[in-house]
Amino acid sequence: QVQLVESGGGLVQAGGSLRLSCAASGRTFSRYAMGWFRQAPGKEREFVASISWSVRSTYYADSVKGRFTISRDNAKNTVYLQMNSLKPEDTAVYYCAADGVPYRSNSGSLREYEYWGQGTQVTVSS
């Protein structure tokens, strides 16, 4: 059974930084694309960033491009989201997600991600 456990969320002032981590277990991590999504109160879950199984490809939502960086360490079965220059509108629950199909290109489509973590709260104060 695949398990994803996020950590690293918290309260930060606007302009600050946080790094989220997501530890995966239950299958061969390195074969699957990984993504980060977020959901603010009263809003739908939205794509933030994704990274290919090979680490060679990354993809970002326009709203975070240039501020957030996704990375992964296949030896540690962990994916990261470095968030810099945080804004109040980045406040949300952040979810780690794993693709359900091995060796597929990373995407921003929520439907392609079969496994989800429990989420970690990120709050950015103004």
C-alpha positions as CSV (number, residue, x, y, z in Angstrom):
1,Q,0.0,0.0,0.0
2,V,1.4,3.4,-1.0
3,Q,1.7,5.9,1.8
4,L,2.7,9.6,1.5
5,V,3.5,11.7,4.5
6,E,4.0,15.4,4.2
7,S,5.8,17.6,6.7
8,G,7.3,21.1,6.9
9,G,4.2,23.3,6.9
10,G,3.7,26.1,9.3
11,L,3.1,29.8,9.8
12,V,5.4,32.3,8.0
13,Q,5.4,36.0,7.2
14,A,5.0,37.2,3.7
15,G,8.3,37.1,1.9
16,G,9.5,34.2,3.9
17,S,10.4,30.6,3.0
18,L,9.3,27.1,3.8
19,R,10.4,23.7,2.6
20,L,7.8,20.9,2.4
21,S,8.8,17.3,2.4
22,C,6.9,14.2,1.4
23,A,8.1,10.7,2.3
24,A,6.8,7.9,0.2
25,S,6.6,4.2,0.9
26,G,4.9,1.1,-0.4
27,R,6.2,0.8,-4.0
28,T,9.3,1.7,-6.2
29,F,9.3,5.5,-5.7
30,S,11.7,6.2,-8.6
31,R,9.3,4.9,-11.3
32,Y,6.5,7.5,-10.7
33,A,6.0,11.2,-11.3
34,M,5.2,13.2,-8.2
35,G,3.2,16.4,-7.7
36,W,2.2,19.0,-5.2
37,F,-1.2,20.5,-5.0
38,R,-2.9,22.9,-2.7
39,Q,-6.4,23.7,-1.5
40,A,-7.4,27.0,0.1
41,P,-10.7,27.3,2.1
42,G,-13.7,27.4,-0.1
43,K,-11.6,26.7,-3.3
44,E,-11.0,23.7,-5.4
45,R,-7.7,21.8,-5.1
46,E,-5.2,23.2,-7.6
47,F,-1.9,22.1,-9.2
48,V,1.3,23.6,-7.8
49,A,4.2,21.7,-9.3
50,S,5.2,18.3,-10.6
51,I,8.4,16.4,-11.3
52,S,9.1,13.4,-13.6
53,W,10.2,10.0,-12.4
54,S,13.6,10.7,-14.1
55,V,14.0,14.1,-12.3
56,R,14.7,15.6,-15.8
57,S,11.4,17.4,-16.1
58,T,9.6,19.8,-13.8
59,Y,6.4,21.8,-14.3
60,Y,4.9,24.7,-12.4
61,A,1.7,26.6,-12.1
62,D,2.1,30.1,-13.3
63,S,1.2,31.5,-9.9
64,V,4.3,29.9,-8.3
65,K,6.8,29.9,-11.2
66,G,10.1,31.5,-10.2
67,R,9.3,31.3,-6.4
68,F,8.8,27.5,-5.8
69,T,11.1,24.7,-6.7
70,I,10.2,21.0,-6.7
71,S,12.9,18.3,-6.4
72,R,13.1,14.7,-5.4
73,D,15.7,12.3,-3.9
74,N,14.9,8.9,-5.2
75,A,17.4,7.3,-2.8
76,K,15.4,8.7,0.1
77,N,12.0,8.2,-1.5
78,T,11.2,11.8,-0.8
79,V,9.9,14.8,-2.8
80,Y,10.4,18.4,-1.8
81,L,8.8,21.7,-2.4
82,Q,11.0,24.7,-1.6
83,M,8.8,27.8,-1.3
84,N,10.4,31.2,-1.4
85,S,8.9,34.8,-1.5
86,L,5.7,33.5,0.0
87,K,2.5,35.5,-0.3
88,P,-0.7,35.5,1.7
89,E,-2.4,34.0,-1.3
90,D,-0.2,30.9,-1.0
91,T,-2.0,30.0,2.2
92,A,-3.6,26.6,1.8
93,V,-3.3,22.9,2.7
94,Y,-0.6,21.5,0.6
95,Y,-0.9,17.9,-0.6
96,C,1.7,15.6,-2.0
97,A,0.5,13.2,-4.8
98,A,1.9,10.2,-6.6
99,D,1.1,9.2,-10.2
100,G,-0.7,5.9,-10.6
101,V,1.1,4.8,-13.8
102,P,4.9,4.1,-13.9
103,Y,7.2,6.1,-16.2
104,R,4.4,8.5,-17.3
105,S,5.4,12.1,-18.0
106,N,4.6,14.5,-15.1
107,S,1.6,16.6,-15.5
108,G,-0.6,19.1,-13.8
109,S,-3.8,17.1,-14.0
110,L,-5.2,16.1,-10.7
111,R,-6.8,13.0,-12.3
112,E,-3.4,11.4,-13.1
113,Y,-2.5,11.2,-9.4
114,E,-3.7,8.1,-7.7
115,Y,-2.2,8.5,-4.2
116,W,-2.4,11.4,-1.9
117,G,-1.0,12.5,1.5
118,Q,-2.9,13.8,4.3
119,G,-1.8,17.4,3.7
120,T,0.1,20.0,5.6
121,Q,-1.1,23.5,6.4
122,V,0.9,26.5,5.1
123,T,-0.2,29.9,6.4
124,V,1.4,33.1,5.2
125,S,0.6,36.2,7.2
126,S,0.7,39.7,5.7
